[in-house]
Structure formats: C-alpha cells, structure tokens
C-alpha cells in the first residue's frame, strides 16, 4: 500500500510537467484550475474506501461469503448513485466553479474543456474507491497494489502519448486520466473472481430490499464523509488564514505541507494494513491477532515518524530548495521547518488509529474526534493570531495532538474499546 500510494502524487506531477511543456502558461494554469475543481467530487467519494474496508474485513474474518458479496454490491451501488448525483450537480455548476477560481477569458475555455472530459472519469473513480476498500478488507492488498500502480503508470504513459504524440493539448491530459481510470476499474472487476472463490457463498438480492442490511453501511459512510469534510476544512482554513500573512507565507506553508503529504502517503500504507488485518481479527474473534497487528503497526509507524522527523531536520533546507528557487519563499519556509519536523511525531498516532476505527466500523467516533479537534484548531488559531504564522502552525500541531489524544482515549477506554471488546467476546 505504501508503494501504491507513492504512485498517486506522480500522476499530478506528470500532469503539471506535461502541461508545463505546452505552448503557453495558460495551458498549465488551466490544468491546475481544472484539477483543483475535479478533486472536490473525488474527495467526496473517498469515504467509500474507508467505509467499505471494515465491513468486508469483519465478514471475511467470520467466513461469511454471502455477506461479503452483499457488501461488495452495496458499496458499488452507493458509488454509482453518488457519482450520478455529483455529475448531475457538477456540469451545471462548472461556470460558478470557474468564476470562484477567477478563470479569465483565456483560461476559461481551456479549463472548461479539460473538466468536460475529466468528469467522465468520476464514476470510475468512485467505483475504484469501493473496489479498493473491498479488496483490502478481503485480504487482497496485492491486487489493489497492482491495479493502482498499473492505472497510475498507464495514466502517465497515455498523458505523454496523447499530448506530445497526438498533439491533443489540455484535452489530451484529461482524456489520458479518464481512460486510465476506466481501465483501472475494469482491472478491478476482472480480478474479482479470485477472492470470491476463496469463500463459498451466494448473493441474496432480496436482502438488499431490507433497510436493516443498508443501515450500518450507510451510517458509517455518512460519518466518515463528515469526518473527511472537517479534515479538508482545517487544511482549507490553514491556507485561507495564511493568505492574510502574505504571498510568501502562503507559498512557504504549501511547500511545508507537501512534506506532510509525503508522511501521510507513507504512514497511510500502514493504516491501510491495520484496516484490513484488524478488521479480520475482529470478525474472527481473535483478540491476540488484534493486539499483534496494533503492536507491530505502532512500532513501524513510530519508526517511520522518527525517520521523517530526522529527515526534515537534516535535509529540510534541501527539501525546500528542490521545490522552489524563490529566495523570499525559501527564507520563510526555513523559519518554520521545526514545525514540519514535529508534525510526523504528532500525526502518526492519529493515522494509525484511523485504521483501527475503520476496522471496527466506528465512523461516528471518527467524526466526533475530528469535530472536537477542528474546534480546538479554530480556538487556538483565534487565540494565537497575534503570533502570525507561528500561531497557525502551533494551532495545526494542537489539532493533530488533540485528534491523537481523543482517539487514543476512545480506543483504550471509550466506546471504540467497548465495541471491539464486545465483538471479540
């Protein structure tokens, strides 16, 4: 999962690099604007993966092949329905979205053309999230890795071929991404036969008519969606509040947050493993297996966080220099590197516990922990606004620490701990 996660930012990097070698800067700007807008519905769909893993893993642990088939179909139906709703809303809202991004007369037709193509891949992206969550829960991470790497690398190859080989320009970049997304989801469906053969069972379509089979899954999807929106709200607030401190500060914060993105991609791979293996242990009523998964994952997460912290301490200046040549931005970023070095240590418990909560299908607790943490961030940012950007970074560290503390307390003594204990007993 760590390896497959690393391929994700390569796609955006390739899009930018290819657009950056087109005839005008407006084409690069159009891709940047279009990609930003497209990420909104994609991020909304991302909860499908987290909401599917726990249920699948628990049913796999119980050996219930029929229930696993039902969860798969339910998740795919939710993905298709959500993608349809988002598409119905997205196309009429494109002009307003472009206005919000201040797309001028030169950028507007290019960005609009990019999005008209790009949105065609949204159903595939939504279905891919559902399939990825299901494969992880069914203990088939290798299939997930192969599909993600194949789709992302294909995106890169098609991108270069369509733009430089066929001369399709901005639309070629969008078309490459759409085609790669649909081929990726096709590979996902093609591999279903192997994991389904491991557990005997039948798909009872009549069970889908009963809402009691839908209620738990939909409730977790709802809560994880709310949690994800709150998290994105904190990152958005960090950017918006930074704009009041000047352009160099906003740019420097963006470069520093790229470091957090690297940490998140790496440590999320361990969290993905916890989602799958802990959910399997819970479903199989194996407390020893659950403890072993958590201890091993916690050890590796701590080592990973320490490695990133040391990396940012020793090579932080080089990390900033690679990203920009602007001396004014570099000097601002250098001053805040200590916060970046502290972030992995503050964030890794929350990443790890996300995996446990997903495995235990405790979406409501994830949502509540995120809500309290977001409120703490807002209060700290307000109280420390006199410290400028230092206040923002202290508030962000407080957000991460609060989130980790609340989730840790829930996992040990709170509702999550009791829910897991009752499930295992």
C-alpha positions as CSV (number, residue, x, y, z in Angstrom):
1,X,0.0,0.0,0.0
2,X,2.9,2.4,0.7
3,X,4.3,1.6,-2.8
4,X,0.9,2.2,-4.5
5,X,0.3,5.4,-2.5
6,X,3.6,6.8,-3.8
7,X,2.3,6.5,-7.4
8,X,-0.7,8.8,-6.6
9,X,1.3,12.1,-6.5
10,X,3.2,11.0,-9.6
11,X,0.1,11.4,-11.6
12,X,-0.4,15.0,-10.6
13,X,3.3,15.7,-11.1
14,X,3.1,14.3,-14.6
15,X,0.0,16.3,-15.4
16,X,1.8,19.5,-14.3
17,X,5.1,18.6,-16.0
18,X,3.3,17.8,-19.3
19,X,1.2,20.9,-19.2
20,X,4.3,22.9,-18.3
21,X,5.9,22.0,-21.6
22,X,2.9,23.1,-23.8
23,X,2.9,26.3,-25.8
24,X,1.6,28.7,-23.2
25,X,1.5,29.2,-19.4
26,X,-2.3,29.5,-19.7
27,X,-2.5,25.8,-20.5
28,X,-0.6,24.9,-17.3
29,X,-2.9,27.2,-15.4
30,X,-6.0,25.6,-16.9
31,X,-4.9,22.1,-15.9
32,X,-4.1,23.4,-12.4
33,X,-7.5,25.0,-12.1
34,X,-9.4,22.1,-13.6
35,X,-7.6,19.5,-11.4
36,X,-8.4,21.5,-8.3
37,X,-12.1,21.7,-9.2
38,X,-12.1,18.0,-10.1
39,X,-10.6,17.0,-6.8
40,X,-13.7,18.2,-4.9
41,X,-16.1,15.5,-6.1
42,X,-13.3,12.9,-6.0
43,X,-12.5,13.7,-2.4
44,X,-16.2,13.5,-1.6
45,X,-16.1,9.9,-3.0
46,X,-13.0,9.0,-1.0
47,X,-15.1,7.9,2.0
48,X,-16.3,4.9,0.0
49,X,-12.9,3.1,0.6
50,X,-12.8,3.7,4.3
51,X,-16.4,2.9,4.8
52,X,-16.1,-0.5,2.9
53,X,-12.9,-1.9,4.4
54,X,-14.1,-2.6,7.9
55,X,-17.4,-4.4,7.0
56,X,-15.6,-6.5,4.4
57,X,-12.7,-7.4,6.7
58,X,-15.1,-8.4,9.6
59,X,-17.2,-10.6,7.3
60,X,-14.1,-12.2,5.8
61,X,-12.9,-12.9,9.4
62,X,-16.3,-14.6,10.1
63,X,-16.0,-16.6,6.9
64,X,-19.4,-15.3,5.6
65,X,-19.1,-15.4,1.9
66,X,-22.6,-14.3,1.3
67,X,-22.3,-11.2,3.4
68,X,-19.0,-10.3,1.7
69,X,-20.8,-10.4,-1.7
70,X,-23.6,-8.3,-0.4
71,X,-21.1,-5.6,1.0
72,X,-19.4,-5.5,-2.4
73,X,-22.6,-5.0,-4.3
74,X,-23.9,-2.4,-1.8
75,X,-20.7,-0.4,-2.0
76,X,-20.7,-0.4,-5.8
77,X,-24.3,0.7,-5.9
78,X,-23.6,3.5,-3.5
79,X,-20.6,4.5,-5.6
80,X,-22.7,4.6,-8.8
81,X,-25.5,6.5,-7.2
82,X,-23.2,9.1,-5.6
83,X,-21.3,9.5,-8.9
84,X,-24.6,10.1,-10.8
85,X,-25.7,12.7,-8.2
86,X,-22.3,14.5,-8.4
87,X,-22.3,14.5,-12.2
88,X,-25.8,16.0,-12.3
89,X,-24.7,18.7,-10.0
90,X,-21.2,19.3,-11.4
91,X,-21.9,20.2,-15.0
92,X,-24.4,23.0,-14.3
93,X,-22.1,24.3,-11.5
94,X,-19.0,24.4,-13.7
95,X,-19.4,28.1,-14.7
96,X,-19.7,29.1,-11.0
97,X,-16.7,27.0,-10.0
98,X,-14.6,28.7,-12.7
99,X,-15.8,32.1,-11.5
100,X,-14.7,31.1,-8.0
101,X,-11.3,30.2,-9.3
102,X,-11.1,33.6,-11.1
103,X,-10.6,31.9,-14.5
104,X,-10.1,34.7,-17.0
105,X,-11.2,34.8,-20.7
106,X,-8.1,33.0,-21.8
107,X,-8.1,30.3,-19.2
108,X,-11.9,29.7,-19.0
109,X,-12.4,27.7,-22.3
110,X,-9.3,25.6,-21.7
111,X,-10.2,24.8,-18.1
112,X,-13.8,24.1,-19.1
113,X,-12.7,21.8,-21.9
114,X,-10.5,19.9,-19.5
115,X,-13.3,19.5,-17.0
116,X,-15.8,18.4,-19.6
117,X,-13.6,15.5,-20.3
118,X,-12.2,14.9,-16.8
119,X,-15.6,14.5,-15.2
120,X,-16.4,11.5,-17.4
121,X,-14.0,9.5,-15.2
122,X,-15.8,10.3,-12.0
123,X,-18.0,7.1,-12.0
124,X,-14.8,5.0,-12.4
125,X,-13.0,6.9,-9.6
126,X,-16.0,6.3,-7.3
127,X,-16.2,2.6,-8.1
128,X,-12.4,2.3,-7.7
129,X,-12.7,3.6,-4.1
130,X,-15.3,1.0,-3.4
131,X,-13.3,-1.8,-5.0
132,X,-10.1,-0.8,-3.3
133,X,-11.8,-0.9,0.1
134,X,-13.4,-4.3,-0.6
135,X,-10.1,-5.8,-1.8
136,X,-8.3,-4.5,1.3
137,X,-11.0,-6.0,3.6
138,X,-10.8,-9.3,1.7
139,X,-7.1,-9.5,2.5
140,X,-6.1,-9.0,-1.2
141,X,-3.8,-6.0,-0.9
142,X,-1.6,-7.2,-3.7
143,X,-4.4,-7.0,-6.2
144,X,-5.1,-3.5,-5.0
145,X,-1.4,-2.5,-5.4
146,X,-1.2,-4.0,-8.9
147,X,-4.4,-2.2,-10.0
148,X,-3.4,1.2,-8.6
149,X,0.2,1.1,-9.9
150,X,-1.0,-0.2,-13.4
151,X,-3.7,2.6,-13.6
152,X,-1.4,5.4,-12.4
153,X,1.5,4.4,-14.6
154,X,-0.8,4.0,-17.6
155,X,-2.1,7.5,-16.9
156,X,1.5,8.8,-17.2
157,X,2.2,6.9,-20.5
158,X,-1.1,8.0,-22.1
159,X,-0.6,11.5,-20.9
160,X,2.7,11.8,-22.7
161,X,1.4,9.9,-25.8
162,X,-1.8,12.0,-26.2
163,X,-0.1,15.4,-25.7
164,X,3.3,15.0,-27.4
165,X,2.4,12.2,-29.7
166,X,-1.0,13.2,-30.9
167,X,-0.9,16.9,-30.1
168,X,-4.2,16.9,-28.2
169,X,-3.1,19.5,-25.7
170,X,-5.0,20.1,-22.5
171,X,-7.9,17.8,-23.6
172,X,-5.3,15.1,-24.1
173,X,-4.2,15.3,-20.4
174,X,-7.8,14.9,-19.3
175,X,-8.5,12.1,-21.8
176,X,-5.5,10.2,-20.6
177,X,-6.7,10.4,-17.0
178,X,-10.2,9.3,-17.8
179,X,-9.1,6.4,-19.9
180,X,-6.7,5.2,-17.2
181,X,-9.4,5.5,-14.5
182,X,-11.8,3.3,-16.5
183,X,-9.1,0.8,-17.4
184,X,-8.2,0.7,-13.7
185,X,-11.8,-0.1,-12.6
186,X,-12.0,-2.6,-15.4
187,X,-9.0,-4.4,-14.0
188,X,-10.6,-4.3,-10.5
189,X,-13.7,-6.1,-11.8
190,X,-11.6,-8.6,-13.7
191,X,-9.8,-9.7,-10.6
192,X,-12.9,-10.3,-8.5
193,X,-13.2,-14.0,-9.3
194,X,-10.1,-14.9,-7.3
195,X,-11.1,-13.5,-3.9
196,X,-14.7,-14.6,-4.3
197,X,-13.7,-18.2,-5.0
198,X,-11.9,-18.4,-1.6
199,X,-15.2,-18.1,0.3
200,X,-18.2,-20.0,-0.7
201,X,-21.5,-18.1,-0.7
202,X,-24.3,-16.7,-2.8
203,X,-25.6,-13.2,-3.4
204,X,-29.1,-12.9,-2.0
205,X,-30.5,-10.0,-3.9
206,X,-33.7,-10.0,-1.9
207,X,-31.7,-9.0,1.2
208,X,-31.0,-5.6,-0.5
209,X,-34.6,-4.8,-0.2
210,X,-34.4,-4.7,3.6
211,X,-33.1,-1.4,5.0
212,X,-31.6,-3.2,8.0
213,X,-28.9,-4.5,5.7
214,X,-28.2,-1.0,4.5
215,X,-28.4,1.0,7.7
216,X,-24.9,0.1,9.2
217,X,-23.0,0.7,6.0
218,X,-24.8,3.9,5.1
219,X,-24.3,5.2,8.7
220,X,-20.5,4.6,8.5
221,X,-20.3,6.2,5.1
222,X,-22.2,9.2,6.4
223,X,-20.0,9.7,9.4
224,X,-16.7,9.2,7.5
225,X,-17.8,11.7,4.9
226,X,-18.5,14.2,7.6
227,X,-15.1,13.5,9.2
228,X,-13.3,13.9,5.8
229,X,-15.0,17.2,5.1
230,X,-14.0,18.5,8.6
231,X,-10.4,17.5,7.8
232,X,-10.4,19.3,4.5
233,X,-11.9,22.3,6.2
234,X,-8.9,22.5,8.6
235,X,-6.5,22.4,5.7
236,X,-8.5,25.0,3.8
237,X,-8.6,27.2,6.9
238,X,-4.8,26.9,7.2
239,X,-4.5,28.2,3.7
240,X,-7.1,30.9,3.9
241,X,-5.7,32.3,7.2
242,X,-2.2,32.2,5.7
243,X,-3.3,34.4,2.8
244,X,-3.7,37.2,5.3
245,X,0.0,37.0,6.2
246,X,1.3,37.5,2.7
247,X,2.0,35.6,-0.6
248,X,5.4,34.3,0.6
249,X,3.9,32.8,3.7
250,X,1.1,31.0,1.7
251,X,3.7,29.7,-0.7
252,X,6.0,28.6,2.1
253,X,3.2,26.8,4.0
254,X,2.2,25.0,0.8
255,X,5.8,23.7,0.5
256,X,5.9,22.6,4.1
257,X,2.5,20.8,3.8
258,X,4.0,18.9,0.8
259,X,6.2,17.3,3.5
260,X,3.2,16.3,5.5
261,X,1.7,14.8,2.3
262,X,4.8,12.5,2.0
263,X,4.4,11.5,5.6
264,X,0.7,10.8,5.1
265,X,1.2,8.7,2.0
266,X,3.8,6.5,3.7
267,X,2.1,6.1,7.1
268,X,-1.4,5.7,5.5
269,X,0.0,2.5,4.0
270,X,0.4,1.1,7.5
271,X,-3.0,2.4,8.4
272,X,-4.4,0.5,5.4
273,X,-2.9,-2.7,6.6
274,X,-4.4,-2.1,10.1
275,X,-7.8,-1.6,8.5
276,X,-7.6,-4.9,6.8
277,X,-5.9,-7.1,9.4
278,X,-7.5,-5.6,12.5
279,X,-11.0,-5.9,10.8
280,X,-10.2,-9.6,10.0
281,X,-9.2,-10.2,13.6
282,X,-12.3,-8.6,15.0
283,X,-14.5,-10.6,12.7
284,X,-12.7,-13.8,13.6
285,X,-13.0,-13.1,17.3
286,X,-9.2,-13.1,17.8
287,X,-8.1,-10.6,20.4
288,X,-4.5,-11.9,20.2
289,X,-4.4,-11.2,16.5
290,X,-5.8,-7.7,17.0
291,X,-3.2,-6.9,19.7
292,X,-0.4,-8.3,17.5
293,X,-1.5,-6.1,14.5
294,X,-1.7,-3.0,16.6
295,X,1.7,-3.5,18.3
296,X,3.6,-4.3,15.1
297,X,1.9,-1.4,13.2
298,X,2.5,1.0,16.1
299,X,6.2,0.1,16.1
300,X,6.7,0.6,12.4
301,X,4.6,3.8,12.5
302,X,6.8,5.2,15.3
303,X,10.0,4.3,13.4
304,X,8.6,5.9,10.2
305,X,7.6,9.1,12.0
306,X,11.1,9.3,13.6
307,X,12.8,8.7,10.3
308,X,10.7,11.6,8.7
309,X,11.5,13.9,11.6
310,X,15.2,13.2,11.3
311,X,15.0,13.7,7.5
312,X,13.3,17.1,7.8
313,X,15.8,18.2,10.5
314,X,18.9,17.2,8.4
315,X,17.6,17.8,4.9
316,X,14.8,20.3,5.4
317,X,16.6,23.1,3.6
318,X,17.3,20.8,0.6
319,X,13.6,19.7,0.6
320,X,12.5,23.3,0.3
321,X,15.2,24.2,-2.3
322,X,14.1,21.4,-4.5
323,X,10.6,22.8,-4.7
324,X,11.3,26.5,-5.4
325,X,14.0,28.9,-6.5
326,X,12.4,31.9,-5.0
327,X,14.7,33.1,-2.2
328,X,12.0,35.1,-0.3
329,X,9.8,31.9,-0.1
330,X,12.8,29.8,0.8
331,X,13.7,32.0,3.8
332,X,10.2,32.0,5.1
333,X,9.9,28.2,4.8
334,X,13.3,27.7,6.5
335,X,12.0,29.5,9.6
336,X,9.1,27.1,10.0
337,X,11.0,23.8,9.3
338,X,11.0,22.9,13.1
339,X,7.2,22.6,12.9
340,X,7.5,20.2,9.9
341,X,9.9,18.1,11.8
342,X,7.4,17.8,14.7
343,X,4.4,17.0,12.5
344,X,5.2,13.3,11.9
345,X,5.5,12.6,15.6
346,X,2.3,14.5,16.4
347,X,0.3,12.9,13.5
348,X,1.3,9.3,13.3
349,X,-0.9,8.1,16.3
350,X,-4.0,9.6,14.6
351,X,-3.1,7.9,11.2
352,X,-2.7,4.5,12.9
353,X,-5.9,4.9,15.0
354,X,-7.8,5.8,11.9
355,X,-7.0,2.3,10.7
356,X,-8.3,0.7,13.9
357,X,-11.5,2.8,13.9
358,X,-12.2,1.9,10.2
359,X,-11.6,-1.8,11.0
360,X,-14.1,-1.5,13.9
361,X,-16.6,0.4,11.7
362,X,-16.7,3.2,14.3
363,X,-17.4,6.0,11.8
364,X,-19.3,8.1,14.4
365,X,-16.4,8.2,16.8
366,X,-14.0,9.2,14.0
367,X,-16.4,12.0,13.1
368,X,-16.7,13.2,16.7
369,X,-13.0,13.1,17.3
370,X,-12.4,15.1,14.2
371,X,-15.1,17.7,15.1
372,X,-13.6,18.3,18.6
373,X,-10.1,18.6,17.1
374,X,-11.3,21.0,14.4
375,X,-12.8,23.2,17.2
376,X,-9.5,23.1,19.1
377,X,-7.7,24.2,15.9
378,X,-10.1,27.1,15.4
379,X,-9.8,28.2,19.1
380,X,-6.0,28.1,19.0
381,X,-5.8,29.9,15.7
382,X,-8.0,32.7,17.1
383,X,-6.2,33.0,20.4
384,X,-2.7,32.8,18.8
385,X,-3.4,35.1,15.8
386,X,-1.0,37.6,17.2
387,X,1.9,35.2,16.6
388,X,1.3,35.3,12.9
389,X,2.3,32.1,11.0
390,X,3.8,30.6,14.2
391,X,0.3,30.8,15.7
392,X,-1.1,28.9,12.7
393,X,1.4,26.1,12.9
394,X,1.0,25.8,16.7
395,X,-2.7,25.5,16.2
396,X,-2.2,22.9,13.5
397,X,0.1,20.9,15.8
398,X,-2.6,21.2,18.5
399,X,-5.1,19.9,16.1
400,X,-3.1,16.8,15.4
401,X,-2.2,16.1,19.0
402,X,-5.9,16.6,20.1
403,X,-7.0,14.2,17.4
404,X,-4.5,11.6,18.5
405,X,-5.3,12.0,22.2
406,X,-9.1,11.7,21.8
407,X,-8.9,8.7,19.5
408,X,-6.4,7.0,21.8
409,X,-8.7,7.5,24.8
410,X,-11.6,6.1,22.8
411,X,-9.6,3.1,21.7
412,X,-8.4,2.3,25.3
413,X,-11.4,3.0,27.4
414,X,-14.2,4.6,25.4
415,X,-16.8,3.5,23.1
416,X,-14.5,2.0,20.5
417,X,-12.7,-0.1,23.0
418,X,-16.0,-1.4,24.4
419,X,-17.4,-2.1,20.9
420,X,-14.3,-4.1,20.0
421,X,-14.3,-6.0,23.3
422,X,-18.0,-6.9,22.8
423,X,-17.4,-8.0,19.3
424,X,-14.4,-10.2,20.3
425,X,-16.2,-11.7,23.3
